[in-house]
Amino acid sequence: MPQSCAVAGTSLAPRATPRKAHTLTGASTNDCASSEELTRINDQHQRIASVQFCSRQNYTDSMLHALTLALIITTAATAATTDSTGTCTALAWHDLQQLPRSIAWEPLPTIAASMGSLAAIAWISGADQAIRSAVRAHQSRTLDALASIGNTAGQAWSGAALALLLVAGGAAAGSDHTVTTGRQMLEALAVAGAVTTALKYAIGRARPFRDRGDGYLLPFRWDDAQWSLPSGHATVAGTIAGVTWARSRCWLLRSAATALVLVVGGARIYSDKHWTSDVLAGTTIGIATGYGLARSEESSHAWLLLPSPGGIRLCAAW
């Protein structure tokens, strides 16, 4: 019996170490599993917080976009209704009536229509995704700074501020041409902005940063993340360029307007906010509306009956 105990003792001695090691290994495995579980839970909470933040940000962006558009329309309407002679109201209505005719017969809107066709081709052919991949692979601090400028310049409030500055500056300097340019820019921004917003809501294309692909659509949703097509920033830049090209013969101003379109459009693609076809479509709407409205008072001839303090006067618009 003592011998067997001794044998058992000797046999148990080497087994104690593996059992202890096994216990430690099991504890280590449990600790790793717990650590991985905690990491997974933290990542999940971070994703939920990120989604909630993006949802709030998208809602805020949509509201700011709508409020800015409403401000532009209200400003244009107020300017028209406060005009004692009714000239602004009559000219604005005349501009809208002549818009289709101006677009049909002017070369720049024809170019804009061609850009719209390119937008459709880019979307259908899958060039959007290829361009996005190429742009995402070439990021730099210099391009980041340039994109920041373009994103700010393409805001609706930036276009409205420029138009109001032209009206105020023209009135102070006694320049009817500058005042008219500012008024037409406000009109064009209101019309183009309304068209773009309606299309965004009706189409519901997902923005690139959502990683849903260029064909993912959720129409009729009040969600800025689904308002990719067409680009509102590109619409604003295109509208400014269209009015500038129609109203000015200065090559410097025309070059600046063209550069604005390129910088704003490139910024939206670079920032992963829009597909290339979104930018081309927005630019098309902006140029066609801005150039058409501005040219409607110059290229068309019409006789207008305008109210005056002493009665009614007959005026010619061309």
C-alpha positions in Angstrom: 0.0 0.0 0.0 2.7 2.5 0.8 4.5 1.5 -2.3 1.4 2.0 -4.4 1.0 5.3 -2.8 4.5 6.2 -3.6 4.0 5.1 -7.1 0.8 7.1 -7.3 2.7 10.0 -5.8 5.4 9.7 -8.4 2.8 9.3 -11.2 0.8 12.3 -10.0 3.7 14.6 -9.9 4.3 14.9 -13.6 0.6 15.1 -14.2 0.1 18.1 -12.0 2.1 20.4 -14.2 0.1 19.7 -17.4 -3.1 20.1 -15.5 -2.0 23.4 -14.2 -0.8 24.5 -17.6 -4.1 23.4 -19.1 -6.0 25.4 -16.5 -3.9 28.5 -17.3 -4.4 28.0 -21.0 -8.1 27.8 -20.5 -8.1 31.0 -18.5 -6.1 32.7 -21.2 -8.5 31.5 -23.9 -11.4 32.8 -21.9 -9.7 36.2 -21.4 -9.0 36.4 -25.1 -12.6 35.6 -25.9 -13.9 38.2 -23.4 -11.5 40.8 -24.9 -12.7 40.0 -28.4 -16.3 40.2 -27.3 -15.7 43.6 -25.6 -13.9 44.9 -28.8 -16.8 43.7 -30.9 -19.4 45.4 -28.7 -17.4 48.6 -28.6 -17.1 48.6 -32.4 -20.8 48.0 -32.7 -21.6 50.9 -30.4 -19.3 53.1 -32.4 -21.0 52.2 -35.6 -24.4 52.9 -34.1 -23.2 56.3 -32.9 -21.7 57.0 -36.3 -24.9 56.1 -38.1 -26.9 58.3 -35.7 -24.5 61.2 -36.2 -24.7 60.8 -40.0 -28.5 60.7 -39.9 -28.6 63.9 -37.8 -26.0 65.5 -40.1 -27.9 64.5 -43.3 -31.1 65.9 -41.9 -29.4 69.1 -41.0 -27.8 69.4 -44.5 -31.2 68.8 -46.1 -32.9 71.4 -43.9 -30.2 74.0 -44.7 -30.5 73.2 -48.4 -34.3 73.7 -48.3 -34.1 76.8 -46.2 -31.5 78.4 -48.5 -33.6 77.6 -51.5 -36.6 79.1 -49.8 -34.6 82.2 -48.9 -33.5 82.7 -52.6 -37.1 82.3 -53.8 -38.5 84.6 -51.0 -35.8 87.3 -51.8 -36.6 87.2 -55.5 -40.3 87.4 -54.8 -39.9 90.2 -52.3 -37.8 92.2 -54.7 -40.6 91.8 -57.3 -43.5 92.6 -55.0 -41.9 95.7 -53.5 -41.2 97.2 -56.9 -43.8 100.0 -57.1 -43.9 100.0 -60.9 -44.2 96.3 -61.3 -41.3 96.2 -63.7 -39.4 93.5 -61.9 -42.5 91.2 -61.8 -43.2 91.7 -65.5 -39.6 91.1 -66.5 -39.3 88.0 -64.4 -42.4 86.6 -65.9 -41.1 87.5 -69.4 -37.8 85.8 -68.6 -39.6 82.5 -67.6 -41.8 82.6 -70.7 -38.8 83.1 -73.0 -36.6 80.5 -71.3 -37.4 77.5 -73.6 -36.9 79.6 -76.7 -33.5 81.0 -75.5 -32.3 77.5 -74.6 -33.3 76.1 -77.9 -31.5 78.7 -80.0 -28.4 79.5 -78.0 -25.2 77.6 -78.3 -24.2 77.4 -74.7 -27.3 75.6 -73.6 -26.7 73.2 -76.4 -23.4 72.4 -74.9 -25.1 72.0 -71.5 -27.5 69.5 -73.1 -24.5 67.6 -74.4 -23.1 67.5 -70.9 -26.3 66.0 -69.7 -26.1 63.3 -72.3 -22.5 62.6 -71.1 -23.9 62.3 -67.5 -26.4 59.6 -68.7 -23.7 57.8 -70.6 -21.3 57.9 -67.6 -24.0 56.5 -65.3 -25.0 53.7 -67.7 -21.5 52.7 -68.7 -20.2 52.4 -65.2 -17.7 55.2 -65.6 -18.8 56.7 -62.3 -17.4 53.9 -60.2 -14.1 53.8 -62.2 -13.6 57.6 -61.8 -14.4 57.5 -58.1 -11.8 54.7 -57.6 -9.2 56.7 -59.5 -9.9 59.9 -57.5 -9.9 58.2 -54.2 -6.4 56.8 -55.0 -5.0 60.3 -55.5 -5.6 62.3 -52.4 -3.3 65.1 -51.1 -3.3 68.1 -48.8 -3.2 70.5 -51.7 -6.3 68.9 -53.2 -8.0 68.8 -49.8 -7.6 72.6 -49.5 -8.8 73.1 -53.1 -11.8 70.9 -52.5 -12.7 72.8 -49.3 -12.8 76.0 -51.3 -14.9 74.4 -54.0 -17.4 72.9 -51.5 -17.9 76.4 -49.9 -18.2 78.3 -53.2 -20.8 75.9 -54.5 -23.2 76.4 -51.5 -26.6 77.9 -52.4 -26.1 80.7 -50.0 -22.8 81.6 -51.7 -24.6 82.1 -55.0 -27.4 84.0 -53.4 -24.9 86.3 -51.6 -23.1 87.0 -54.9 -26.4 87.9 -56.6 -27.5 90.2 -53.8 -24.1 91.8 -53.8 -24.4 92.5 -57.5 -27.9 94.1 -57.0 -26.7 96.2 -54.1 -23.4 97.2 -55.7 -25.1 98.0 -59.0 -27.7 100.1 -57.3 -25.1 102.0 -55.4 -23.0 102.6 -58.5 -26.0 103.5 -60.6 -25.4 100.5 -63.0 -28.6 99.1 -64.4 -26.7 96.4 -66.2 -25.2 95.1 -62.9 -28.5 95.3 -61.1 -30.2 93.3 -63.9 -27.4 90.7 -63.8 -27.9 90.2 -60.1 -31.7 90.0 -60.4 -31.4 87.4 -63.2 -28.9 85.4 -61.2 -31.4 85.3 -58.3 -34.2 84.2 -60.7 -32.0 81.5 -62.2 -30.8 80.2 -58.8 -34.4 79.9 -57.7 -35.5 78.1 -60.8 -32.5 75.8 -61.1 -32.5 75.1 -57.3 -36.2 74.1 -57.4 -35.6 71.8 -60.4 -32.5 70.2 -58.8 -34.2 69.7 -55.4 -37.3 68.1 -57.0 -35.1 65.7 -59.0 -33.0 64.8 -55.9 -36.2 63.9 -54.0 -37.7 62.0 -57.0 -34.6 60.0 -58.0 -33.1 59.3 -54.5 -29.7 58.2 -55.7 -27.2 57.2 -53.0 -24.1 59.3 -52.5 -20.8 57.6 -53.2 -19.7 57.5 -49.6 -22.5 55.2 -48.7 -20.8 52.4 -50.7 -24.1 51.2 -52.2 -23.0 51.5 -55.8 -23.9 54.1 -58.5 -27.2 52.5 -59.2 -28.7 52.3 -55.7 -31.9 54.4 -55.6 -34.4 55.2 -52.8 -36.8 57.8 -54.3 -39.1 60.1 -52.4 -37.1 60.2 -49.2 -36.1 63.3 -47.2 -32.5 62.0 -46.7 -29.5 64.0 -47.8 -27.5 60.8 -48.2 -29.9 59.8 -51.0 -29.8 63.2 -52.7 -26.8 62.6 -55.0 -28.4 63.2 -58.4 -28.1 65.9 -59.6 -25.4 67.9 -57.7 -26.8 71.0 -56.1 -23.3 72.6 -55.8 -22.7 72.0 -59.5 -26.1 73.5 -60.2 -25.2 76.7 -58.4 -21.8 77.0 -60.1 -23.3 76.3 -63.5 -26.0 78.9 -62.9 -23.5 81.6 -62.0 -21.4 80.6 -65.1 -24.4 80.7 -67.4 -25.5 84.2 -66.3 -21.9 85.4 -66.4 -21.4 84.2 -70.0 -24.7 85.7 -71.1 -24.2 89.1 -69.5 -20.5 89.7 -69.8 -18.1 89.9 -72.7 -15.1 90.2 -70.4 -12.8 87.2 -70.9 -11.5 87.4 -67.4 -15.0 87.1 -65.8 -15.9 84.3 -68.2 -12.7 82.5 -67.3 -13.4 82.9 -63.6 -16.9 81.5 -64.0 -15.6 78.5 -66.0 -12.9 77.9 -63.3 -15.7 78.0 -60.7 -17.6 75.2 -62.5 -14.4 73.1 -62.7 -13.3 73.6 -59.1 -16.8 73.1 -57.6 -17.5 70.0 -59.7 -14.1 68.5 -59.0 -14.5 69.2 -55.3 -17.8 67.3 -55.1 -16.2 64.3 -56.8 -13.0 64.5 -54.7 -14.9 64.8 -51.4 -16.9 61.6 -52.3 -20.2 63.5 -52.1 -21.2 63.0 -55.8 -20.7 60.8 -58.8 -19.3 62.3 -61.9 -22.7 62.0 -63.6 -24.3 64.0 -60.7 -21.9 66.9 -61.3 -22.5 66.9 -65.1 -26.2 66.8 -64.6 -26.2 69.6 -62.1 -23.9 71.7 -64.3 -26.3 71.1 -67.2 -29.3 72.4 -65.3 -27.4 75.4 -64.0 -25.9 76.5 -67.3 -29.1 76.0 -69.2 -31.2 77.9 -66.7 -28.7 80.7 -66.0 -27.8 81.3 -69.6 -31.4 80.9 -70.9 -32.9 83.3 -68.4 -30.2 85.9 -68.9 -30.5 85.8 -72.6 -34.3 85.8 -72.6 -34.2 89.6 -72.1 -31.6 90.2 -74.7 -32.3 87.8 -77.5 -36.1 88.0 -77.6 -38.3 91.0 -78.5 -41.5 91.6 -76.8 -43.9 94.5 -76.0 -44.8 94.7 -72.3 -47.7 96.7 -70.7 -46.2 97.8 -67.4 -48.1 99.7 -64.6 -46.7 103.1 -63.7 -47.7 105.6 -61.0 -49.6 107.6 -63.6 -51.3 104.7 -65.4 -49.9 102.2 -67.9 -46.9 102.4 -70.1 -45.8 100.4 -73.1 -42.3 99.1 -73.0 -40.2 97.0 -75.4 -38.1 94.1 -74.1 -35.3 92.6 -76.2 
